[in-house]
Amino acid sequence: MTIEEQLDDLRQRLARAEARADRAQDWIDVQNLQRTYGYYVDKFQWDQVADLFARDATLEINARGKFFGQDRIREYMLHFGPPQEGMLMNHIQLQPVIHVAPDGMSAQGRFRALMQVGQLGREALWGDAIYENTYIKEDGVWKIASLRAYQVFYTPFDKGWGKEVMPLATDFADFPPDEFTQAYPIFPEIFVPPYHYANPVSGRK
């Protein structure tokens, strides 16, 4: 192998290493973006939440319907109002499975949210949800392009999922969506929110 061939080989290896490093950083950035979403939701910081979404993003939580565009997502978030004393709404973001596109301009992610929701002296709930989201790099910054949260269960804290579960959340009356969401089964029925990825070992969908 000539010196020029060796140099060309090194250039190609360096380019591949740089691309891998860039995609690894994208993976970290997407994970941080989703976890940041959870922290803002926890404290009713609705404008901060809306700022995480792309201009043409969509939002679909449980069976409450679909909202199109950052402005409508901001309206939806703000309608929940400010926090009140004694309110708790932790949305703990767990189990990330993230796939970044080869060009580093988009990504897909699956997360689980473990929720503690309630108000002192009134109610206390455990909740669980699965997110299947897409992300885009808009103006050089990672943003949420679509957020789809599937309710798994809500249950009273003092009873637990072994004794009582609440119905699927479909709160349309106070804030109608841009598009209605089709209902789906929740615990104790079996329902698996669609995966954005194939089995990494077998390749099966």
PyMOL commands that set and color helices and strands:
alter all, ss='L'
color gray80, all
select helices_A, chain A and resi 3-42+46-51+70-78
alter helices_A, ss='H'
color red, helices_A
select strands_A, chain A and resi 53-61+66-68+87-100+106-119+123-138+141-156
alter strands_A, ss='S'
color yellow, strands_A
deselect
rebuild
show_as cartoon
